[in-house]
Amino acid sequence: KASKAVGGNPLPEGQHVLRISLDSGKQGKHIAASAIAPDGQHIAASDDTGTKVFSVQISELQVQRLQSLPEELDAVAARALLFCGDSTLAIAPRATKELTILSLSSGKITGRFKKNKGPVSILASEGEWVAAADLSGVVQVYNLDKMEHHSRVPLGTDDVGASSVVTAMCIDGGRQRLIVALSSRKFVIFDIEARILCENIPSVIPYPRNLIPTFNRVCGLVAPPEGKGKLLIWGHGFLNSLNVQFEWPEGYRPPKKQRTDDELTKGAGYLDKIFWRGYPEMSHIMALHCLEESQWGNQLLKDCKIPRAGVALSKADDPRAMVVTLEVAPSSITDSLPPKFERKKFQSAA
């Protein structure tokens, strides 16, 4: 579903094609983590009993569990799963601090990273990098090509993120930047290759109060593949875009006095040389994903107006993105609420 504020129409009604369930579901066990490969040919899922990986062939409507994987995975309950490419799976066990790297092509575990200070809860990957945030608030970056620890993101200082935890992460692959959202209402931008906080752009960005309400949490960060410095920020009650490129649009004259976040009354504008835009009609968001128009534009959305989240700053540099969101309908929320308590009806029944 896409809000009219963004300019898109709801997608056509989905068609139920395949159903995948774990055997433990019959005993009331719930899936704790899941992931799908970028090419859609593998799905990983984990519950209290262990982690399973399935091979999917949509054209043949076939699903088959991979049996050639290490037996230890059958007993490893994962807290987080993430495909790093089409055939590499990162597994964060619930009970240990290590991060396990599984190669689906060889069916073997190719790496075990043990630099984490606590169980890993959030993963982000792009190219040869994978970032892992643990429950203690520490973020480590690993190199998948060399299978070694690369760096630790400096989040322990008072001006960055002391006494805070990570709520979301993503990697801007085109610029090798790791963007981290903290519970202290700040974004941190880390230069992975230089192993320092970014110097050519603001590295610590506070949340604008009128775009991200005080008690709301950032649930996801997405760097669109074709966005050129655009960052999408979403929570259950908001969707915002942030330009982290730190380049003034052609012909734009920056104001002598920068606005404060309270002055962004129209939901868009420059704040400390960062361009923000909010989409106030987006709400009840459960998931958000960006698609590459070159791959999906003429296939998945050929009969639907493409929703675009972004602002064209100039013709030569248009940071737009094709966005698909999963939202909860207001009617579903109303139906899920308990019946309204009426004192008269209660007294007559008693």
N, C-alpha and C positions, 0 to 999 in steps of 0.2 A: 504494500500500500504506500502511496506517496501523497503528501499533503498538497492541496491546491496552492499553498503559499510557496512551495518550491517549484510548481509549474508542471507537475506530472499527474497522470491519471492512475487509478488503481490497476494493478495487473489483472489479466483475465483469470477467471476462477481456476484454481489449480486442479490437476487430475491426479488421483491416487494411483501411482504406478507400482511401487514396491513397499513392502513392510519388513523391517528387520528388527527382530527382538532377541534378547538374550534369554537363555533357559532360566536364569534366576528370577526373571520377572514373574514367574508363576508363584514364587515364594515371597513375593512382595518386595524384592530388591529393586532399587532404583538406579538408573544410570547416573554416575557422578561426573563423568567427563566423556567428551566425544570430539571427533575431528574428521574432516573430509579432505582428501587430497585435492590440490588445485585442478588436476585433470578429471576429477570425479570418479576415478577408477578404484579407489580404496577408501574404506570407512573404518575408523577405529572407535571402539567404545569400551568403557570400563565401568564396572560396578564393584560392590563389596567383595566379590569372589575373584576378580581378576580382570585382565585386559585382553580383548579380542580384536582381530583385524579381519576385515572382509574384503573380498574382491568383487567389484560390481561391474556388470555389463548391461547398461541400460537398454541397448539395442536388442539384446536377447532376453531382457527381463530376468537375468540370472544373478544370484548372490551366492557366493561360496566363501566359507571361512578358510583362511590360510592356515594349513596344518603344519607347515615346515618351520614355524617360528620357535624360538627357545621356549622350553617348557616352563621356565621360571615366570614368564609373563602371565601364565594362567592363574598364578596366585598373587600377582601384584595389582593391588587396587590403586588406580591413578587419581591424583588430584587435578591434573591438567594434562592435556594431549594437544600436540600441534604437529602438522606436517610441514617439514622444512624442505619444500620441493615435492616432487611427485612420488618419490620412493624412499624418503627418509622421515622417520617418525620420532619426535621427541616425547619422552614419557617422564612425567614427574610423579614418582610414587608418593602415596599418601603418608606412609609410615617412616620414610627415610629422607635424608637431605640431598641425596644425589639426583642427578639428571641423567637419564639413560637415553642413548641414541641407538635406534634400531634401523637397519638397512633392510628394506623389503626385497630388494633385488637379490641379496645374498642370504637373507633369512637369518642374519646374525647380528648380535649387539656389537657395534663398532666403536662405541665410546661410553665412558662413565665419568661425568663431571661431579666433583665432590667439594668444590669451593663454597657452596652455598652454606649460609649460617642457619638455615631452617628449611622446613619442607617448602618446595616451590609451589606457588599458587597461580602465577601468571607467566605466560610465555609469549615471545614475539620473535619473528624470524624474517630475514630477507637476505637472499644470496647466501654467502658463506657464514653469516652471523646468526646467532640465536641468543636472545637475552632472557634471563630467568630472574624473576622477582620472588623472594621467599616471604614467609609470614613474619619475619623479623624486620622487614622493610629494606633489606639489602638487595641490590640488583647487580648481577654478574653478567658479563658478556663473554661468549665462547666462540671460537673459530671452528667451524665444522670441517673445513678443508684440512687443517692441521691437527684437528681433534685436541685442542689445548685451550686453557684459560687465556683470555685476552686482556680483560680489564674489569675493574669494579667501578660502578658509577658513584661519584662522590655525593651522597645524599645526607651525610651525617652532620653537616655544618648547620648552624642556626639560621643562616640566611637562605638555605636551600630547602632542606626538608627534615630537620631534626625532629624526632618523636612523631614521625608520620609513616604511613604505610602506602604502598603502591595500589592504586585502584584500576589502572589501565596503562597499556604500553603499545607502541608501534614503532616500526623502523621506516624512515623515509629513505628507501633504497637508492634513489637517484643521487642523494647527497650524503649518504652514510651517516645519518643522524638517528639517534634513539630519542624518542619523545616519551617522557614518563609523566603520568598524572598522579598527584599525591593527595592524600586525605587532608593535608594542610592547605588545600585550595591553591595549589601552584602547579605549573608545568615546568619540567626541567628538560632542556635540550642538550644532549650529550654527543660530542663528535667521536664516533667510534674509532676511526683510524688514528686520530691524534690522541685519543685516550684522555681528553679533557672536556670540560664544559665548553660549548661553542663560544667563540670569541667574536666572530663577525656578525652575529645576531644576538639579541637578548637571550641569555641562557636560562633565566628564571623568570617566568611570566605568571603573575597573579591572575586568578579568575576575576573577570568583571562581575560585580554583584548583581547587576540587573539582567545579565545574560545567563548566568549560572546561579540560581538561588542559593542562599546560604547553606541550607541543610540538604541540598541535592548533591549526589555523588556522580562523578564522571565514570560511566560504565564501559565506554569504549572510545578508542582513538583509531582513526583510519586515515592513512596517507594515500589518496587516490593515485593509481598508476600513471594517469595522464594529467595530474593536477598541478605539476610544476610549483611545488612549495605550498600547496593548499593542504590544510589539516582539518578533518571533520571531527567534531567532539560531540558525543551524545550521551544522554542519560535517559532515565525512564520518563522524564518530563520536559526534555529540551533537546534541541539540535542546533549547534552553532558551527560556523566555519572560521578558520583562523589562517591568515596568510603569514607564513614564517619565512618568506623569501627575503624580506628586508630590502626590497627595492621599490622606490617610489614609482608609481605609474607615469607613463609618458605624459608630459604636460601638466602634472599635478604639482601644486605648490603647497608644501606642508605648512600648517598654521604655526604662527609664532608661539602660541600657547597651546600645549597639548590638552586634550579633553581629559576629564576624569571619567571613571566608569559610570558615575551617576548621570553624566551628561549624554550618554548614548541612548537617548530617549526613543529614537526611531529604530533601535536595534541594529545599527550599522555605523561604522566610522572608525577612524584611527584612534588608537589608544596607546600612548608611549611608542609610536612609530610601528605599531602592529595593527593590521586591518582586521576587524571583527565583524561578523554578521550573524544575527540570530534569526531563527525561523520559528516565531512564536506559536504557530498553529500546529506544530508537530508535538505530539504527546503520546504517552503510553507506548514508547518504543521498547521493544524487546531485543531487537537485533538490527544491525546496519551493515551493509556490504557494498563495496564499490566494484563495478565491473569494467573491464576494458572494452570500450566501444568497438575496437577493431575486431574483437573476438565474439562479442555478444550482440552488438547493435543490430545486425541484420538477421539475427536468429531468434533470440529469446524475446526481444522487445519489438519485433517488426510491425506488430499490430497495435502498439501502444506508444503514446507520446512519451518520450524519454524525459524523466525528471532530472533536472540538473541542479545541484547544490553548489553555488559558487557565484562569484561576481567577475564579470569581464573587466579587468583593469586596463587592458589595451588589446588591440587586435593581434599584436605579435606575441603577447603573453596572456593567454586566456585560461586561467586555472579553473576549468570546469570539470565536473566529474559526473559519471552516470551512477546514480545511487539507487539502491533497492533497500527498503526498510520493512521490517515486520512489526506491525503495531497491533495492539489489542483494541478491538472495537468498543466504543463507549457502551453499547448495549450489553456486551459480554460482561463488562465490569458491573453494570447495574444488576444484571441477573445473578452475579456471584455474591452480592451482598446479602446478609441475613435479612429476613423480613423486619419491617419497622415495628418497634415495640409500641403497642397501644394499650394504655392503662385500662380503659373501659372494657376492651375485649378481654383482657387478662382477668379482670375482676369478675366478669360474667361467667367465664369459663371455670373459675375457682368456685 
